[in-house]
Amino acid sequence: MELIKVSSKSKPNAVAGAISGMFRDRKAHVELQVVGAGALNQAIKAIAIARGFVAPSGLDLVCIPAFRDIEIDGKQRTAIRLILRSLSKEEE
């Protein structure tokens, strides 16, 4: 499992490039971790862009959201994990 932490300042194109690169390296799934609305916005844009990057190779990315309790600076926070899996076009 590969984890990418996305912040509100992350560039969606850069995150999308990292996501598509991991799937090209045959990763089974990738997880994005976000805290806050701004970070979630950037992550969703990155997923949409990454879907376009990997589609020509016959992959379709699907996203499964989940909550995760994490600790930041000694404080408990709730993060959202966006679990990305790929389906080949033949699996649909």
C-alpha positions as CSV (number, residue, x, y, z in Angstrom):
1,M,0.0,0.0,0.0
2,E,1.3,3.4,-1.0
3,L,0.2,6.5,1.0
4,I,0.1,10.0,-0.4
5,K,-0.6,12.9,2.0
6,V,-2.5,15.7,0.3
7,S,-2.8,19.2,1.7
8,S,-4.8,22.2,0.6
9,K,-1.6,23.5,-1.0
10,S,-0.9,20.4,-3.0
11,K,-1.0,20.8,-6.8
12,P,-3.6,18.4,-8.3
13,N,-1.5,17.8,-11.4
14,A,1.5,16.7,-9.4
15,V,-0.6,14.4,-7.2
16,A,-2.3,13.0,-10.3
17,G,1.2,12.3,-11.7
18,A,2.2,10.4,-8.6
19,I,-1.0,8.4,-8.6
20,S,-0.8,7.4,-12.2
21,G,2.9,6.6,-11.8
22,M,2.2,4.2,-9.0
23,F,-0.5,2.4,-11.0
24,R,1.9,2.2,-13.9
25,D,4.3,0.5,-11.5
26,R,1.6,-2.1,-10.9
27,K,0.6,-1.1,-7.4
28,A,-2.5,-2.9,-6.2
29,H,-3.9,0.2,-4.6
30,V,-2.9,3.7,-3.5
31,E,-4.3,5.6,-0.6
32,L,-4.6,9.4,-0.3
33,Q,-4.9,10.9,3.2
34,V,-6.5,14.3,3.7
35,V,-7.4,16.5,6.6
36,G,-9.8,19.4,5.9
37,A,-12.0,20.6,3.1
38,G,-9.2,22.3,1.1
39,A,-7.1,19.1,1.1
40,L,-10.1,17.0,0.1
41,N,-10.8,19.4,-2.8
42,Q,-7.3,19.1,-4.1
43,A,-7.3,15.3,-3.7
44,I,-10.6,14.9,-5.6
45,K,-9.3,17.0,-8.5
46,A,-6.1,14.9,-8.6
47,I,-8.1,11.7,-8.8
48,A,-10.2,13.1,-11.7
49,I,-7.0,14.1,-13.5
50,A,-5.3,10.7,-12.8
51,R,-8.3,8.8,-14.2
52,G,-7.6,10.6,-17.5
53,F,-3.9,9.8,-17.3
54,V,-4.4,6.0,-16.9
55,A,-7.5,5.6,-19.1
56,P,-5.5,5.2,-22.3
57,S,-3.7,2.2,-20.8
58,G,-7.1,0.4,-20.2
59,L,-7.4,1.2,-16.4
60,D,-10.4,2.8,-14.7
61,L,-9.7,4.1,-11.2
62,V,-12.3,3.8,-8.5
63,C,-12.3,5.6,-5.2
64,I,-13.4,4.2,-1.8
65,P,-13.6,6.9,1.0
66,A,-13.0,6.0,4.6
67,F,-12.4,7.8,7.9
68,R,-9.2,7.3,9.9
69,D,-8.2,8.7,13.3
70,I,-4.7,10.1,13.3
71,E,-2.5,12.2,15.6
72,I,-1.1,15.5,14.5
73,D,1.1,17.5,17.0
74,G,-0.2,15.4,19.9
75,K,-3.9,16.0,19.0
76,Q,-6.4,13.5,17.7
77,R,-7.8,14.4,14.3
78,T,-10.1,12.7,11.8
79,A,-8.6,12.2,8.4
80,I,-10.2,11.0,5.3
81,R,-8.5,8.2,3.4
82,L,-9.3,7.9,-0.3
83,I,-8.5,4.3,-1.3
84,L,-7.8,4.0,-5.1
85,R,-8.1,0.7,-6.9
86,S,-7.8,0.1,-10.6
87,L,-10.1,-2.0,-12.8
88,S,-9.2,-3.0,-16.2
89,K,-11.7,-2.2,-18.9
90,E,-12.3,-5.9,-19.4
91,E,-13.5,-6.3,-15.7
92,E,-16.4,-3.9,-16.1
